[in-house]
């Protein structure tokens, strides 16, 4: 098998030789063509040759390099044969010019050989299967058949029939070759389809420019000038698009460009039809200018909505990946706006939509700098970077898709960031409040110890000394009675200090929360069903639950007209949970009592809920995080 690079070298040598021969024919004695014809045609063919060489160097195993050079070499050979044969009609004919002139009458069929070969091989070689090999062999055979039929000197109905048959066969071969692109697109993977879209975008310009060339010719523009842009599309634009598809398929967003181009073309054609129809209908009832103006106004009214509808429809056909991605994200944004989805799900939605399981959405934390990884897509609000989109696999195409997706998902991303800031602010408030409660509890314990070990002990000592002095006096002595009154005052003061100390922290908690709650419900005038295991929890949590249960029982006794109460306390995981229920009238409303309970529980980072339907009693639930 001949290596692609050798084919490229051979095609380049043939091209250079053909160009040299044509230069001699153009500027030598025969003077074939105008002075500008040879450099113009050569310049049009050079890009395809150069691109073929570039592809062969960058992707040596690709068959597209030789195919591109063939699209330049075959026209160069055809032009050379035609110019050689043209010398037969000059004063300086070249050898065998007459025979070459006969061949040149139908040699134009070989112009398509390079393009058909390119279509059959693009983008990664001939399709598997015997029929495609036969088709590839039929391309030069059908071109040779057309060349032979057109160049034959026969005349009459037989020649006409042969010409028609050969043209039909040749056209069938061309259409069959073009069908390979459809087969590749339907069977191909994402990369193959993306490369084919490059060819589709460039090929789309060919019939448009051909139609424009026909129109220019009909308007009297010289043929050479009228067909210039068509030749540019055929010989420069199409090879350029193919080279980009092989070397840099993700250079531009070809899907979007192709979809937009097709949408505008279809919209333009339909708008032109609408305008012509309106002119025909309105022109019969109004003067020419009024009719044209009204038709233009009517066309303008339908132009934008028509384009939007066509753009969406063509986007689903030409660019389904991008269309599906954006539609999924827009649907998610609508669900977030309607409260049917959480904005924090944006990362999983983007992962699914962009088919990138490793994708991450990074959000800047309040008061911190965001370390944006290299290659990440920054997310901005105004001039500040609030986050970054980190892709698991990157390419120019994926980055473009991700940027569009980030723009569409701006709402849930921004809401997620704001909610993150709010949660962290609330967490900081809870943490600081818990620290304050711990410090208050510690201060209470210190104060209790100070009262017990300091002032209380000294007062007790003073009372004992006074009592000792009292016993040294006679009972009837007036000083005896005065000392007795002073000792009683000291005893009352000690009792008052003890009550103050126990108010700062219930002394019942010294034996644990379970014992304290048993003593608490024992003082109730209503029967209380108590369920409380022996649990060890933090001081702040135990104190908060003790006071909250006590106040909840008091409120139930005062307002609920209940006949029975139940108290259930337990630890589940790292949460201390207490529930106080009564069988009273229910209908409890937020007031000072419930508000104070809620504030007390919230001060230690807990949750407080009330369930009090009218006539069905009241249930107060307290849940406090703790280290059991």
Secondary structure, DSSP 8 states (H G I E B T S, - for coil): ---HHHHHHHHHHHHHHHHHHHHHHHHSTT--S-HHHHHHHHHHHHHHHHHHHHHHHHSTT-THHHHHHHHHHHHHHHHHHHHHHHGGGSSS--TTHHHHHHHHTSGGGGHHHHHHHHHHHTTTS--SSHHHHHHHHHHHHHHHHHHHHHH----SHHHHHHHHHHHHHHHHHHHHHHHHHHHHHHH--HHHHHHHHHHHHHHHHHHHHHHHHHHHHHTT--HHHHTHHHHHIIIIIHHHHHHHHHH-TTSS-HHHHHHHHHHHHHHHHHHHHHHHHHHHHHTTTS-HHHHHHHHHHHHHHHHHHHHHHHHHHHHHHH-HHHHHHHHHHHHHHHHHHTTSS-GGGHHHHHHHHHT-TT-EEEE--TTS-----TT-EEEEETTEEEEEEE-SS--HHHHHHHHHHHHHTHHHHHHHHHHHHHHHHHHHHHHHHHHHHHHHHHHHHHHHHHIIIIIHHHHHHHHHHHHHHHHTS-TTSHHHHHHHHHHHHHHHHHHHHHHHHHHHS-GGGGG-HHHHHHHHHHT-SS-EEEEE------HHHHHHHHHHHHHHHHHHHHHS--S-EEEEEEEETTEEEEEEEE-S------SHHHHHHHHHHHTTT-EEEEE--TTS-EEEEEEEE---
